[in-house]
Amino acid sequence: MAEAQKGKGNKGALIGMAVVIAVLVLSNIYTYMSFQNQISVARDEVISLQNENANLRNTVNSLNGENSYLKNQISDLNSIINLKKQETLEKSQTINLASHISGSGSFTYSTPYAGYFIIEITATKPVYVEVYSPKYGCTVRCPKEGATTYWTFVAPVLPDSTWVMIYKQNWWEEATITFSIRYIY
């Protein structure tokens, strides 16, 4: 009988161990599945963050490009403010003003910024120049009185358009004029 009870005790211990093992196996399966779910959520979050990072990098690149463009614009505008830009409007342009006709050689230029013209004139007969801003009604004449055959002068210009008119002093004479104009702005 003692042996029968001993067999029953071993049998009970085996059943108890089996139950503990079954609980441990089920617990491990639950824990494994829970960790797998957490890993899946973490992977989705990593992918989402990688996509967000790529979008942010694209935004940074775009903003860097815009920043570079704006810096160039600022540099360009600073050059304009400091009158460091120039453009050749005419280079050794020759015109003929016929005799017995009053009138002028007239030229219109777009002057989007305030600045000045440097005008160089060589003429076969005495001439004078008027620089006129139609928007502001402002005229600069050079020379101030009379006329001459060779000179370089500076005339201020205002934003909008500017007319340059070259007149001969005597309407009955023919004049050949060669001139150059640089626009400094």
Secondary structure in CASP SS format (residue, H / E / C, confidence):
PFRMAT SS
TARGET T0000
AUTHOR 0000-0000-0000
METHOD secondary structure of the structure
MODEL  1
M C 1.00
A H 1.00
E H 1.00
A H 1.00
Q H 1.00
K H 1.00
G H 1.00
K H 1.00
G H 1.00
N H 1.00
K H 1.00
G H 1.00
A H 1.00
L H 1.00
I H 1.00
G H 1.00
M H 1.00
A H 1.00
V H 1.00
V H 1.00
I H 1.00
A H 1.00
V H 1.00
L H 1.00
V H 1.00
L H 1.00
S H 1.00
N H 1.00
I H 1.00
Y H 1.00
T H 1.00
Y H 1.00
M H 1.00
S H 1.00
F H 1.00
Q H 1.00
N H 1.00
Q H 1.00
I H 1.00
S H 1.00
V H 1.00
A H 1.00
R H 1.00
D H 1.00
E H 1.00
V H 1.00
I H 1.00
S H 1.00
L H 1.00
Q H 1.00
N H 1.00
E H 1.00
N H 1.00
A H 1.00
N H 1.00
L H 1.00
R H 1.00
N H 1.00
T H 1.00
V H 1.00
N H 1.00
S H 1.00
L H 1.00
N H 1.00
G H 1.00
E H 1.00
N H 1.00
S H 1.00
Y H 1.00
L H 1.00
K H 1.00
N H 1.00
Q H 1.00
I H 1.00
S H 1.00
D H 1.00
L H 1.00
N H 1.00
S H 1.00
I H 1.00
I H 1.00
N C 1.00
L C 1.00
K C 1.00
K C 1.00
Q E 1.00
E E 1.00
T E 1.00
L E 1.00
E E 1.00
K E 1.00
S E 1.00
Q E 1.00
T E 1.00
I E 1.00
N E 1.00
L E 1.00
A C 1.00
S C 1.00
H C 1.00
I C 1.00
S C 1.00
G C 1.00
S E 1.00
G E 1.00
S E 1.00
F E 1.00
T E 1.00
Y E 1.00
S E 1.00
T E 1.00
P C 1.00
Y C 1.00
A C 1.00
G E 1.00
Y E 1.00
F E 1.00
I E 1.00
I E 1.00
E E 1.00
I E 1.00
T E 1.00
A E 1.00
T E 1.00
K E 1.00
P E 1.00
V E 1.00
Y E 1.00
V E 1.00
E E 1.00
V E 1.00
Y E 1.00
S E 1.00
P C 1.00
K C 1.00
Y C 1.00
G C 1.00
C E 1.00
T E 1.00
V E 1.00
R E 1.00
C E 1.00
P C 1.00
K C 1.00
E C 1.00
G C 1.00
A C 1.00
T E 1.00
T E 1.00
Y E 1.00
W E 1.00
T E 1.00
F E 1.00
V E 1.00
A E 1.00
P E 1.00
V E 1.00
L C 1.00
P C 1.00
D E 1.00
S E 1.00
T E 1.00
W E 1.00
V E 1.00
M E 1.00
I E 1.00
Y E 1.00
K E 1.00
Q C 1.00
N C 1.00
W C 1.00
W C 1.00
E C 1.00
E C 1.00
A E 1.00
T E 1.00
I E 1.00
T E 1.00
F E 1.00
S E 1.00
I E 1.00
R E 1.00
Y E 1.00
I E 1.00
Y C 1.00
END
